[in-house]
Amino acid sequence: MYLPALARDLYKAQKEVEQVEKKLEETTAVTEQERVKGELRQAQAELSQLRKIMEGRKEQSKKILHEPKNRFGL
């Protein structure tokens, strides 16, 4: 995945988690809270997965930048 697109998805996931957390705070019914908690777990899992992917991309970029280049094809 292209890094700027990944960053955009990460931002959207962070906003989704914040929105669901706010919804959970405002919810009073116990059954509704359980449903929202499920949404929150799912949103947090997606955010966590995107963060891991982003960190992996950063590490790959650092490796590529610091790898010695074989300019003469030897």
N, C-alpha and C positions, 0 to 999 in steps of 0.2 A: 504494500500500500504506500502511496506517495505521502511523504512526511507532512506537508501542509494539510492534506485531507485528513490525515490521522489526528493532527492537532485540532482541527475543526471538530472532528467526532469526539475527541476527548473533552473539549469545551462543552459541547452539547450534552454529553453524559454527566458532566459536573453540574450543569444547570438542572438536568432532570433529577439528580439526587437531591439537590437543594429544594426543588419544587415538591418532591414527594415528602421530604422531611417536614416542610412547612405544612403540607396537607395533613400529615400525621399529628402534628401539634394541634391543629385546629379541629380534628375529629374527636368526637366525644363517645359515640356508640362503640361498644366493645367489638361487635362483629365487623364493623367498618374499619376499626383500628387493625384488626387481624389481616384484613384484605390489603390495607395500605402498607402494613409491615411486609407483606409478601412482595408488593410492588417495590418497596424500598430495598429489600434484599436483592431482588433482580437487578435494579438500577445500580446498586453498589457493586454487584458482581461484574456487570458490564463495564463500569468505570475502572475497576481493578484490572480487568483483562486488557482494556485499552492502555492503561498506564504501563503494564508489563510489556505490551507490544511497543509502545513509545520508547521505553528504556532500552529494549533490544535494538531498535532502529538507531538510537543514539550511539550505542556501543559499536554497531556495525559501521557507522559513519566515522567514528574515531579510529577504528582499526584501519579502514581504507585510507584515511588521511595520513596515518603514521606508518603505514607499510612501506618498506623500501620498494622503489620502482625498478624494474629490470628494463632499462631503456634500450639495451642493445640486443635483446632477444636471446641472450645466452642462457 
